[in-house]
Amino acid sequence: MRSILPRYDPDMAFRAVLFDAAETLFTTRGSVGQIYGSIARQFGSNASDEMIQAAFARQFRGAGPLSVQDQKRWWKDVVHRVFSEIGMVDNFDEFFEKLYDRFRDSEGWVLFPETREVLSELKNRRFKLGVISNFDNRAYTVMRSLEILDFFDAVTLSSETGYCKPDREIFDAAVRKFGVSAPEVLFVGDNIQDDVEAGGKAGLSAVLIDRRNRHENSTSIRRISSLREIIALLEQST
């Protein structure tokens, strides 16, 4: 078994909380396959939602765009690979524009039930709050549409920093925006490698949000099933 760095220090007095974005604070409004499929069928596709979902999982490799200038092209390449695999839609350029816009706001995304409540409580307790994500700058319109953008003191995106999680540099950039030291930041994300392990290596106290209990055997990391559990973690550290 590989060695895993300590993820969460209950003795640390935290001053800031950093969140991954998608699948931590909010999720797609339906599966990616369902959303892609609903639009693709308007452009002649016969692919099932399940076929599209499986192809997306193969073609999307978990990274993200590394510049604002290239972010749309980056996603267009991903989507083109998906439909090259399962059957190309008619008028791909028009299809992609419609698909890209679907993920620009709350038409394509929905908050997890407890997200706004937890952010409000943390803000009331005067923690600095931030987001770190392998996302493009649509993250701002998504969070504004979901009415959570104003909670955050800082947003750090791969498309703006030129680095993707699990790169150390994107975590360092996020911590600098807070003006605190890395151990004073509690980081919450849904991916063991890109969030918990990478965040731990960058010096943050990292916690896995595991809503579906997929990682119950990962006893070497701190897991929570709801963002509400963050409050208790922070209370233990004070």
Residue pairs with C-beta under 8 A, 6 or more apart in sequence:
4 197
4 200
4 220
4 221
5 197
5 200
5 201
6 200
7 196
7 199
7 200
7 205
7 206
7 207
7 208
7 220
7 221
7 222
8 186
8 205
8 206
8 207
8 221
8 222
8 233
9 183
9 205
9 237
10 233
10 236
10 237
11 237
12 183
12 184
12 205
12 237
13 184
13 237
13 238
14 127
14 184
14 185
14 186
14 205
14 234
14 237
15 127
15 128
15 178
15 180
15 184
15 185
16 127
16 128
16 129
16 130
16 153
16 178
16 180
16 184
16 185
16 186
17 122
17 127
17 128
17 129
17 130
17 185
17 186
17 187
17 188
17 230
17 234
18 129
18 130
18 131
18 132
18 174
18 175
18 178
18 185
18 186
18 187
18 188
18 199
18 204
19 25
19 129
19 130
19 131
19 132
19 187
19 188
19 189
20 131
20 132
20 133
20 165
20 187
20 188
20 189
20 190
20 191
20 195
20 209
21 131
21 132
21 133
21 135
21 139
21 142
21 143
22 28
22 109
22 133
22 135
23 190
23 209
24 188
24 189
24 190
24 209
24 227
25 111
25 112
25 115
25 131
25 143
25 148
25 227
26 109
26 110
26 111
26 112
26 115
26 142
26 143
26 146
26 148
27 109
27 110
27 112
28 35
28 103
28 108
28 109
28 110
29 35
29 106
29 107
29 108
29 109
29 110
30 38
31 49
31 53
32 52
32 53
32 56
33 48
33 49
33 50
33 51
33 52
33 53
33 54
33 56
34 49
34 53
35 99
35 102
35 103
35 108
36 49
36 52
36 56
36 79
36 82
36 99
37 45
37 47
37 48
37 49
37 52
39 95
39 98
39 99
39 102
40 47
40 52
40 83
40 89
40 95
42 95
42 98
43 89
43 90
43 91
43 92
43 94
43 95
44 89
44 90
45 83
45 87
45 89
46 87
47 55
47 83
47 86
47 87
51 86
52 82
52 86
55 82
55 83
55 85
55 86
56 78
56 82
58 85
59 78
59 81
59 82
59 85
60 78
62 134
62 191
62 194
63 134
63 158
63 164
64 74
64 133
64 134
64 135
64 136
64 157
64 158
64 159
64 164
65 71
65 74
65 75
65 136
65 158
65 159
66 74
66 158
66 159
66 162
66 163
66 164
67 159
67 162
68 136
68 137
68 159
68 160
70 159
71 136
71 137
71 159
72 100
72 136
74 136
75 100
75 136
76 96
76 100
79 96
79 99
80 92
80 96
83 89
83 92
89 95
102 108
103 109
103 138
103 142
104 138
104 141
104 142
104 145
105 141
105 142
105 144
105 145
106 142
106 145
106 146
108 142
109 142
109 145
109 146
110 146
111 146
111 148
112 211
112 227
114 226
114 227
114 228
115 148
115 227
116 147
116 148
117 228
118 227
118 228
118 230
118 231
119 129
119 148
119 151
120 151
121 231
122 129
122 151
122 230
122 231
122 234
123 129
123 151
125 234
127 234
128 153
128 154
128 178
128 180
129 151
129 152
129 153
130 152
130 153
130 154
130 155
130 156
130 174
130 177
130 178
131 139
131 143
131 152
131 154
131 155
131 156
132 156
132 157
132 165
132 170
132 171
132 174
132 187
133 139
133 155
133 156
133 157
133 158
133 165
134 157
134 158
134 164
134 165
134 194
135 157
135 158
135 159
136 157
136 158
136 159
137 157
137 159
137 160
139 155
139 157
140 149
140 155
143 149
143 152
143 155
149 155
153 177
153 178
154 174
154 177
154 178
156 170
156 173
156 174
156 177
158 164
158 165
158 170
161 169
161 170
161 173
162 169
163 169
163 170
163 173
164 170
165 171
165 189
165 191
165 194
165 195
165 198
166 193
166 194
166 197
166 198
166 201
167 198
168 198
168 201
168 202
171 182
171 187
171 198
171 199
171 202
171 203
171 204
172 182
172 202
174 185
175 181
175 182
175 185
175 202
175 203
175 204
178 185
181 203
182 202
182 203
182 204
183 203
183 204
183 205
185 204
185 205
186 204
186 205
186 207
186 230
186 233
186 234
186 237
187 195
187 199
187 204
187 205
187 206
187 207
188 195
188 206
188 207
188 208
188 209
188 224
188 227
188 230
189 195
189 196
189 199
189 206
189 207
189 208
189 209
190 208
190 209
190 210
190 211
192 208
192 215
192 218
192 221
195 206
195 208
196 206
196 207
196 208
196 221
197 206
199 206
200 206
206 221
206 222
207 221
207 222
207 223
207 224
207 230
207 233
208 215
208 218
208 221
208 222
208 223
208 224
209 223
209 224
209 225
209 226
209 227
210 216
210 223
210 224
210 225
211 225
211 226
213 225
215 221
215 223
216 223
222 233
224 230
224 233
